[in-house]
Amino acid sequence: MPLHKPHPPWRHGPMRRGTDVVQSWLTLVTGLLLVVGAPTVGVAAGQAVVEAAQQQRAEWHRVTAVVTRQPPGAVGFDAGSAGGGRVHATVRWVAPDDRVRTGEAAVPSGVRVGDRTPVWLDRNGAPVRDPNSAADTLAMGVATGTVAACGAGLVVFGADRAAVRLLDRRRYAQWEREWAELDAPGRHHRQ
């Protein structure tokens, strides 16, 4: 149970101490950071993920490759991909510089040697996984933004609690000093 009920920092009174003013400002700033700052961090993080995925998608390009070695059955199976899953197989393709290249890429399950299949390449011509769909990218952005906003909120809240704890320690020490002054032997000479 808190000992301190926050009041507007600009409100003064005879019983108001410096620690009370600091805690009132701290409560105000913490509230603003939780209401405005944490969601801003979440939106920025989500947008960064979406923009990075869009840039990646713009830099990658799709080519047609030929399967040169039979892919293993379930090894490398990616059940999350569309089209019944993907497996890794050795493929051959013509790079943008007109050189024939060979490498391992994710291909639809069920392909056989000699089949043509689409393969995605990065800007350097190396095979990469299929880019995320727009819906997947949006979902990743929302998830990242939510986690970032919650994390920022927890950091702000934790810092607030730590600062309040320090202020309480200081307040208790101040009370102890004041009680000790009131209890000093020289203060009770008149009765």
C-alpha positions in Angstrom: 0.0 0.0 0.0 1.6 3.3 -1.1 2.3 5.9 1.6 2.2 8.7 -0.9 -0.9 9.9 -2.7 0.4 11.9 -5.8 -0.8 15.4 -6.1 -0.2 17.8 -9.0 3.5 18.8 -8.7 2.7 22.5 -8.8 0.5 22.3 -5.7 2.2 23.4 -2.6 1.5 22.9 1.1 3.2 23.0 4.5 3.6 19.3 4.8 4.9 18.8 1.2 8.5 17.7 1.0 10.9 17.7 -1.9 10.5 13.9 -2.3 6.8 14.4 -2.6 7.3 17.0 -5.5 9.7 14.6 -7.2 7.4 11.7 -6.9 4.5 13.8 -8.3 6.5 14.8 -11.3 7.7 11.2 -11.7 4.1 9.9 -11.7 3.1 12.5 -14.3 6.0 11.6 -16.6 5.5 7.9 -16.2 1.9 8.2 -17.1 2.7 10.2 -20.2 5.4 7.7 -21.2 3.0 4.8 -20.7 0.2 6.4 -22.6 2.2 8.0 -25.4 5.7 6.7 -25.4 5.1 2.9 -25.3 2.6 2.9 -28.1 4.9 5.1 -30.2 7.7 2.6 -29.7 5.4 -0.2 -30.7 4.2 1.5 -33.9 7.8 2.4 -34.9 9.0 -1.2 -34.3 6.1 -2.6 -36.3 6.6 -0.2 -39.2 10.3 -1.0 -39.2 9.5 -4.7 -39.6 7.0 -4.1 -42.4 9.4 -1.7 -44.2 12.3 -4.1 -43.9 10.1 -6.9 -45.4 9.0 -4.7 -48.2 12.5 -3.7 -49.0 13.6 -7.3 -48.9 10.8 -8.3 -51.2 11.7 -5.4 -53.6 15.4 -6.5 -53.7 14.7 -10.2 -54.2 13.7 -11.6 -57.6 12.2 -14.9 -58.8 13.8 -17.1 -61.4 12.9 -20.5 -62.8 15.3 -23.3 -61.7 15.7 -26.9 -62.7 15.8 -29.6 -59.9 19.1 -31.4 -60.4 19.0 -33.8 -57.4 16.0 -35.6 -56.0 15.0 -33.9 -52.7 14.8 -36.0 -49.6 11.3 -36.9 -48.4 10.7 -35.1 -45.1 14.1 -33.7 -44.4 14.0 -29.9 -44.5 10.2 -30.0 -44.7 8.6 -26.6 -43.9 5.0 -27.2 -43.0 4.3 -23.4 -42.7 4.7 -22.7 -46.4 1.8 -22.6 -48.8 1.4 -25.3 -51.3 1.7 -28.3 -49.0 5.2 -27.5 -47.7 8.6 -27.0 -49.1 11.7 -29.2 -49.1 15.3 -28.3 -49.8 16.8 -29.6 -53.1 19.7 -28.9 -55.3 18.7 -26.7 -58.3 20.3 -25.0 -61.3 19.4 -21.6 -62.6 20.7 -18.8 -64.8 21.8 -15.8 -62.7 21.1 -12.2 -63.8 24.7 -12.1 -65.1 23.9 -15.0 -67.5 26.1 -17.5 -65.6 24.6 -20.9 -64.8 24.7 -21.5 -61.0 23.8 -24.4 -58.8 22.8 -24.3 -55.2 20.3 -25.5 -52.6 16.9 -23.9 -52.4 13.4 -24.5 -51.0 11.2 -26.1 -53.6 7.6 -27.4 -53.4 7.4 -30.9 -52.0 6.8 -33.6 -54.6 9.2 -32.2 -57.3 11.4 -34.6 -59.2 14.7 -34.3 -61.0 14.3 -32.2 -64.2 11.2 -30.4 -62.9 11.1 -26.6 -63.2 10.3 -24.7 -60.1 10.4 -21.0 -59.0 13.3 -20.0 -56.8 13.9 -16.6 -55.1 17.3 -15.0 -55.2 18.7 -12.1 -53.2 20.4 -9.1 -54.8 23.7 -11.1 -54.9 22.0 -13.9 -56.8 22.1 -16.4 -53.8 19.0 -18.5 -53.2 16.8 -17.4 -50.3 13.5 -18.6 -48.7 10.3 -17.4 -50.3 9.4 -13.8 -49.2 6.6 -13.4 -46.8 3.1 -12.6 -48.1 1.6 -9.2 -47.3 -0.6 -10.8 -44.6 2.4 -12.5 -43.0 4.4 -9.3 -43.1 1.5 -7.4 -41.5 1.1 -10.1 -38.8 4.8 -9.9 -38.0 4.7 -6.2 -37.8 1.7 -6.2 -35.4 3.4 -8.9 -33.3 6.7 -7.0 -33.1 4.9 -3.7 -32.4 2.9 -5.3 -29.6 6.0 -6.9 -28.0 8.0 -3.7 -28.3 5.2 -1.6 -26.8 4.8 -4.0 -23.9 8.5 -4.1 -23.4 8.8 -0.3 -23.4 5.9 -0.1 -21.0 7.5 -2.6 -18.6 10.8 -0.7 -18.7 9.1 2.6 -17.9 7.0 1.0 -15.1 10.0 -0.8 -13.7 12.0 2.4 -13.7 9.1 4.2 -12.0 8.9 1.6 -9.3 12.7 1.7 -8.7 12.6 5.5 -8.4 9.6 5.4 -6.0 11.5 2.9 -3.9 14.5 5.2 -3.7 12.3 8.1 -2.9 10.6 6.1 -0.1 14.0 5.2 1.4 15.0 8.9 1.3 11.6 9.8 2.9 12.0 7.2 5.6 15.5 8.4 6.4 14.3 12.0 6.6 11.5 11.0 9.0 14.0 9.1 11.2 16.2 12.2 11.4 13.3 14.4 12.3 12.0 11.9 14.9 15.5 11.7 16.4 15.6 15.5 16.6 12.3 15.6 18.4 13.4 12.8 20.8 16.8 14.5 21.5 17.5 14.7 25.3 17.8 18.5 25.3 14.3 19.0 23.8 12.5 17.6 27.0 13.9 20.0 29.6 10.6 21.8 30.2 7.6 20.0 31.6 
